Amino acid sequence: MSNSHMDAYLFCIHCDNETKHSIHYKSNKINMIKCTSCGVEVKIDQDYVQKHFKEEFVHRVLTKPARMTKEMEADLTGFLKSLPFRVVTKPFRVYREFKE
Protein backbone atom coordinates (compact mmCIF):
# COMPACT_ATOMS: atom_id res chain seq x y z
CA MET A 1 0.00 0.00 0.00
CA SER A 2 1.55 3.28 -1.07
CA ASN A 3 1.34 6.28 1.24
CA SER A 4 2.18 9.86 0.34
CA HIS A 5 1.23 13.40 1.20
CA MET A 6 1.15 16.86 -0.29
CA ASP A 7 0.57 20.35 1.03
CA ALA A 8 -2.07 22.69 -0.37
CA TYR A 9 -3.72 25.93 0.58
CA LEU A 10 -7.41 25.27 1.26
CA PHE A 11 -10.18 27.16 3.04
CA CYS A 12 -10.46 26.04 6.67
CA ILE A 13 -13.92 26.51 8.14
CA HIS A 14 -12.48 26.45 11.65
CA CYS A 15 -9.87 29.16 10.94
CA ASP A 16 -12.30 30.98 8.60
CA ASN A 17 -9.40 31.60 6.26
CA GLU A 18 -7.31 29.99 3.53
CA THR A 19 -4.58 28.06 5.32
CA LYS A 20 -1.94 25.46 4.56
CA HIS A 21 -3.27 21.90 4.76
CA SER A 22 -1.51 18.56 4.68
CA ILE A 23 -3.29 16.02 2.48
CA HIS A 24 -2.43 12.39 3.18
CA TYR A 25 -3.02 9.63 0.63
CA LYS A 26 -3.25 5.85 1.00
CA SER A 27 -3.20 3.77 -2.18
CA ASN A 28 -3.47 6.98 -4.24
CA LYS A 29 -6.73 8.01 -2.52
CA ILE A 30 -7.22 10.86 -0.06
CA ASN A 31 -7.20 9.45 3.46
CA MET A 32 -6.95 12.56 5.65
CA ILE A 33 -6.75 16.35 5.35
CA LYS A 34 -5.28 18.36 8.23
CA CYS A 35 -5.12 22.13 8.69
CA THR A 36 -1.57 22.97 9.75
CA SER A 37 -2.76 26.17 11.50
CA CYS A 38 -5.46 24.89 13.85
CA GLY A 39 -4.88 21.13 13.63
CA VAL A 40 -8.43 20.20 12.60
CA GLU A 41 -8.40 16.88 10.75
CA VAL A 42 -10.89 15.41 8.33
CA LYS A 43 -10.52 11.66 7.84
CA ILE A 44 -12.07 10.02 4.82
CA ASP A 45 -13.31 6.44 5.03
CA GLN A 46 -12.88 5.24 1.45
CA ASP A 47 -15.03 2.13 2.00
CA TYR A 48 -17.94 4.29 3.20
CA VAL A 49 -17.47 6.73 0.32
CA GLN A 50 -17.47 3.93 -2.25
CA LYS A 51 -20.63 2.37 -0.79
CA HIS A 52 -22.66 5.56 -0.48
CA PHE A 53 -21.74 7.76 -3.42
CA LYS A 54 -21.77 7.39 -7.15
CA GLU A 55 -18.50 5.94 -8.35
CA GLU A 56 -18.09 8.62 -11.02
CA PHE A 57 -18.68 11.42 -8.51
CA VAL A 58 -16.16 9.93 -6.09
CA HIS A 59 -13.58 9.54 -8.85
CA ARG A 60 -14.00 13.20 -9.84
CA VAL A 61 -13.62 14.42 -6.24
CA LEU A 62 -10.53 12.31 -5.61
CA THR A 63 -8.85 13.34 -8.86
CA LYS A 64 -9.73 17.05 -8.56
CA PRO A 65 -6.29 18.11 -7.20
CA ALA A 66 -4.49 16.51 -10.16
CA ARG A 67 -6.94 17.98 -12.69
CA MET A 68 -6.61 21.46 -11.17
CA THR A 69 -2.81 21.19 -11.28
CA LYS A 70 -2.91 20.31 -14.99
CA GLU A 71 -5.30 23.19 -15.67
CA MET A 72 -3.07 25.60 -13.74
CA GLU A 73 0.03 24.44 -15.60
CA ALA A 74 -1.70 24.84 -18.97
CA ASP A 75 -3.03 28.38 -18.37
CA LEU A 76 -2.11 29.99 -15.06
CA THR A 77 -3.70 33.37 -15.85
CA GLY A 78 -7.02 31.85 -16.95
CA PHE A 79 -7.00 29.52 -13.98
CA LEU A 80 -6.42 32.37 -11.49
CA LYS A 81 -9.09 34.54 -13.13
CA SER A 82 -11.73 31.80 -12.93
CA LEU A 83 -10.85 30.56 -9.44
CA PRO A 84 -12.83 33.09 -7.31
CA PHE A 85 -16.05 32.42 -9.26
CA ARG A 86 -15.51 28.67 -9.13
CA VAL A 87 -14.85 28.67 -5.38
CA VAL A 88 -18.11 30.55 -4.76
CA THR A 89 -20.29 28.50 -7.12
CA LYS A 90 -18.80 25.02 -6.64
CA PRO A 91 -20.68 24.11 -3.43
CA PHE A 92 -24.00 24.90 -5.13
CA ARG A 93 -23.05 22.98 -8.28
CA VAL A 94 -21.99 19.94 -6.24
CA TYR A 95 -25.19 20.09 -4.16
CA ARG A 96 -27.34 20.33 -7.29
CA GLU A 97 -25.54 17.40 -8.91
CA PHE A 98 -25.68 15.29 -5.76
CA LYS A 99 -29.39 15.98 -5.33
CA GLU A 100 -30.10 14.78 -8.88
Buried (B, 14 or more C-beta within 10 A) or exposed (E): EEEEEEEEEBEBEEEEEEBEBBBBBBEEEBBBBBBEBBEBEEEBEBEEBEEEEEEEEBEEBBEEBEEBEEBEEEEEEEBEEEEEEEEEEEEEEEEEEEEE
